[in-house]
Amino acid sequence: MNYTSTRGDTQTPTLSEIVSRGTAADGGLFVPADWPALTGDQLDALLQGSYAETAVAVLKHFGGNSFTTGLLERAIPAAMDKFGAAANPPLKQITDHLWSLELFRGPTFAFKDYALAPLAEILDAKLASEQRRATVLCATSGDTGAATVSAFANRSRLNVIVLFPNGGVSEFQRRQMTTLEADNVLALCVDGDFDDCQRIVKALYQTPQADEFGFTAVNSINLVRILLQTAYYFHAAGNISRQTGRNASFIVPTGNFGNVYAAYIARQLGAPINRLVVTSNENDVLPRLFECGKMEATETHKTISPSMDIQVSSNFERFLWHLKGKSGESVRQAQQQLAEQRCYALSESELKALHHDFSAHRCSTEQANDAMRWMWSDFGKIVCPHSATAVHAARQLQGTTDDQLVLVETADPAKFSSAVHNAIGQQPPPPAGAEKLMTASEQFTAVSASLDAVLTAIESRLR
């Protein structure tokens, strides 16, 4: 398996090397040069195995033999053992044509756990075998930071630096990052939005300190994390196919495009998936792209679904590479335009190719509230404001397709209890440990939205 940068860098790292790296040397994201070709038996194994078994197999198909023998087979099941009954992400049928994939059953009650927990075990084991240390960098709009702190805290070979936007995460999410009292964790409250946090993290990889501190990524710019996420799409699609004889179409609340890109990979490898539906809130950068062919960053609006309050959908660069015929130079030019002019445009043929695999829906706060009320009144099910955007899209699609529609539920509604209460008039039940979390003392450092300020804070902790 060969890997390349979306911007054309000629390095050819292995999967084992990619797991401990962020962006490529040219600032691009790593992508496989080609999709692995699976036999029928290999595809059947991916569709019938447990989540852990499928995750191991996916990484093996993408060059997992570059890891120490047996490392993946030990690390991934060890991580999933901590999930208990939720080690296989729960798939619930709501109606004849509507399902819910409950990806919020992990340790921090968000979908990020299913990839970050095994990623932490893999990276820790790799560092131990190489007798070295690393520093995990994470920009977050809420859930990634919480899952990262949970997965990597108190590991002797790893430091954790988490950047979150001031006022841009819920109190529950913030406290998950700031109350763990782990000596290897530094939480930075950035005076900016998520896009500022993401920009600073990307810039950190280009600094001299990147080698000194061993910076590595766990955001969805880390391709191994996305490959791990493909496992729950194989698992869910396989179950639906066996039960109904039909393909699934996944409706995915989307900010950075990483989660839905994982579904795209599963589809490319042969999973029984028809359509991929992207949903967003008022920060509708992706629906606007689907409508007019322009990726245009505008002002970020704070909403009741803060994990999608972004304007730069970083992982779309990977799909852009496909749209551009795997031309690194074309992607580099487009991303440069986005950085300098906050906009680039797709050609007519590229926009048509985008519509072949994806569709997109926007959801206002009012529509999200209505979707939460509908789920509660009609099915007795409470969903978070992010998942509500998927519910809104499903209601629009009802009657237009015979597909088995799957709501990808991304977070426990208790993480956004105020927004849920405002919508349905009832508090969602708190998950285990929530009371202690909400009263614990917090530890974080406030910094300005600049590379220098963040570097100073990191150096004061690590040196």
Sequence and secondary structure as in RCSB ss.txt:
>XXXX:A:sequence
MNYTSTRGDTQTPTLSEIVSRGTAADGGLFVPADWPALTGDQLDALLQGSYAETAVAVLKHFGGNSFTTGLLERA
IPAAMDKFGAAANPPLKQITDHLWSLELFRGPTFAFKDYALAPLAEILDAKLASEQRRATVLCATSGDTGAATVS
AFANRSRLNVIVLFPNGGVSEFQRRQMTTLEADNVLALCVDGDFDDCQRIVKALYQTPQADEFGFTAVNSINLVR
ILLQTAYYFHAAGNISRQTGRNASFIVPTGNFGNVYAAYIARQLGAPINRLVVTSNENDVLPRLFECGKMEATET
HKTISPSMDIQVSSNFERFLWHLKGKSGESVRQAQQQLAEQRCYALSESELKALHHDFSAHRCSTEQANDAMRWM
WSDFGKIVCPHSATAVHAARQLQGTTDDQLVLVETADPAKFSSAVHNAIGQQPPPPAGAEKLMTASEQFTAVSAS
LDAVLTAIESRLR
>XXXX:A:secstr
  EEETT       HHHHTT  S TTS  EEESS     HHHHHHHHHS HHHHHHHHHHHTTGGGS TTHHHHH
HHHHHHTTGGGGS  EEE SSSEEEEETT STTSBTTHHHHHHHHHHHHHHHHHHT  EEEEEE SSHHHHHHHH
HHTT TTEEEEEEEETTSS HHHHHHHHSS  TTEEEEEEES HHHHHHHHHHHTTSTHHHHHTEEE STTSHHH
HHHHHHHHHHHHHHHHHHHSS EEEEEE SSSHHHHHHHHHHHTT SEEEEEEEE S  HHHHHHHHSEEE    
   S GGG  S  TTHHHHHHHHTTT HHHHHHHHHHHHHHSEEE  HHHHHHHHHHEEEEE  HHHHHHHHHHH
HHHH     HHHHHHHHHHHHHTTT  SEEEEEE B GGGGHHHHHHHHSS     TTHHHHTTS    EEEESS
HHHHHHHHHHHH 
